[in-house]
Amino acid sequence: QVQLVESGGGLVQAGGSLRLSCTAAGIIVGITDMDWYRQAPGKQRELIASIMSDGSTNYAESVKGRFTISRENGRNILYLQMDSLKPEDTAVYYCHTRRWSRDFWGQGTQVTVSS
């Protein structure tokens, strides 16, 4: 059983911050590659941040320097700290992992950034 549940989305003004959480069951986030994706209306789902089992991270250019992916291993939680938010960050945000050749997704959490 793999379950991913996002939380922390909401409405925020441009320039503000949000922290998204992804609680995980059935995997150990500290030894599992984890990702954050987002999908805006009419757009393809895009990969925005990844953290590897060795702790290394990667970011899409659109969020680099503003977003930080991290994990709290003891509580099995993946985070996405989002700072300096822009209206173009408005999207549904999903956490993701791939295990046993299967993709697992959370239900998504809506982030809306007003101008």
C-alpha positions as CSV (number, residue, x, y, z in Angstrom):
1,Q,0.0,0.0,0.0
2,V,1.4,3.4,-1.1
3,Q,-0.5,6.5,-0.1
4,L,0.5,10.1,-0.7
5,V,-1.6,12.9,0.7
6,E,-0.9,16.6,0.0
7,S,-1.9,19.5,2.2
8,G,-1.1,23.1,2.7
9,G,-2.5,24.7,-0.4
10,G,-4.6,27.8,-0.4
11,L,-5.0,31.3,-1.6
12,V,-2.1,33.7,-1.2
13,Q,-1.1,37.0,-2.6
14,A,1.8,37.5,-5.0
15,G,5.0,37.6,-3.1
16,G,3.7,35.4,-0.3
17,S,4.7,32.0,0.9
18,L,3.1,28.6,1.4
19,R,4.5,25.3,2.6
20,L,3.0,22.2,1.1
21,S,3.3,18.8,2.9
22,C,3.0,15.3,1.5
23,T,2.4,12.6,4.1
24,A,3.5,9.2,2.9
25,A,2.5,5.7,3.8
26,G,3.9,2.5,2.3
27,I,7.2,4.1,1.4
28,I,10.1,5.5,3.4
29,V,10.7,9.0,2.0
30,G,14.3,9.1,3.3
31,I,15.3,6.3,0.9
32,T,12.9,7.1,-1.9
33,D,13.1,9.5,-4.8
34,M,10.3,11.9,-4.4
35,D,8.9,14.7,-6.6
36,W,6.6,17.6,-6.7
37,Y,4.6,18.3,-9.9
38,R,2.1,20.9,-10.7
39,Q,-0.6,21.3,-13.3
40,A,-2.2,24.6,-14.3
41,P,-5.5,24.8,-16.1
42,G,-5.0,23.9,-19.8
43,K,-1.3,23.0,-19.2
44,Q,0.6,19.8,-19.0
45,R,1.6,18.5,-15.6
46,E,5.2,19.6,-15.1
47,L,7.9,18.4,-12.8
48,I,9.1,21.3,-10.6
49,A,11.2,19.7,-7.8
50,S,12.8,16.4,-7.0
51,I,14.8,15.0,-4.1
52,M,16.8,11.8,-4.5
53,S,17.5,9.1,-2.0
54,D,21.0,10.6,-1.4
55,G,19.5,14.0,-0.6
56,S,20.4,15.7,-3.8
57,T,17.7,18.0,-5.3
58,N,16.7,19.4,-8.6
59,Y,14.4,22.2,-9.6
60,A,12.7,23.5,-12.7
61,E,14.1,26.8,-13.8
62,S,10.8,28.4,-13.2
63,V,10.9,27.8,-9.5
64,K,14.7,27.6,-8.8
65,G,15.7,30.0,-6.0
66,R,12.1,30.3,-4.8
67,F,11.0,26.8,-3.9
68,T,12.7,24.3,-1.7
69,I,12.0,20.6,-1.5
70,S,12.9,18.8,1.7
71,R,11.9,15.9,3.8
72,E,11.5,15.1,7.5
73,N,12.6,11.5,7.6
74,G,11.5,10.7,11.1
75,R,7.9,11.7,10.3
76,N,7.9,10.4,6.7
77,I,6.9,13.8,5.3
78,L,7.9,15.5,2.1
79,Y,7.7,19.3,2.0
80,L,7.7,22.0,-0.6
81,Q,8.4,25.5,0.7
82,M,7.2,28.1,-1.8
83,D,8.4,31.6,-1.4
84,S,8.0,34.7,-3.6
85,L,5.0,33.3,-5.2
86,K,3.8,34.5,-8.5
87,P,0.4,34.3,-10.2
88,E,1.9,31.9,-12.7
89,D,2.5,29.5,-9.8
90,T,-1.2,28.9,-9.6
91,A,-1.8,25.2,-10.2
92,V,-2.8,22.0,-8.5
93,Y,0.4,20.6,-6.8
94,Y,1.0,16.9,-6.6
95,C,3.6,14.8,-4.8
96,H,4.8,11.8,-6.7
97,T,7.0,8.7,-6.4
98,R,7.7,5.7,-8.5
99,R,8.0,2.3,-6.9
100,W,8.0,-1.1,-8.4
101,S,7.6,0.4,-11.8
102,R,4.4,2.1,-10.7
103,D,3.6,5.8,-10.4
104,F,2.0,6.9,-7.2
105,W,0.3,10.3,-6.9
106,G,-1.4,12.3,-4.2
107,Q,-4.8,13.8,-4.7
108,G,-3.4,17.2,-5.3
109,T,-3.7,20.5,-3.4
110,Q,-4.8,23.7,-5.0
111,V,-2.5,26.7,-4.9
112,T,-3.9,30.0,-6.1
113,V,-1.7,33.1,-6.2
114,S,-3.6,36.4,-6.6
115,S,-2.0,39.5,-8.2
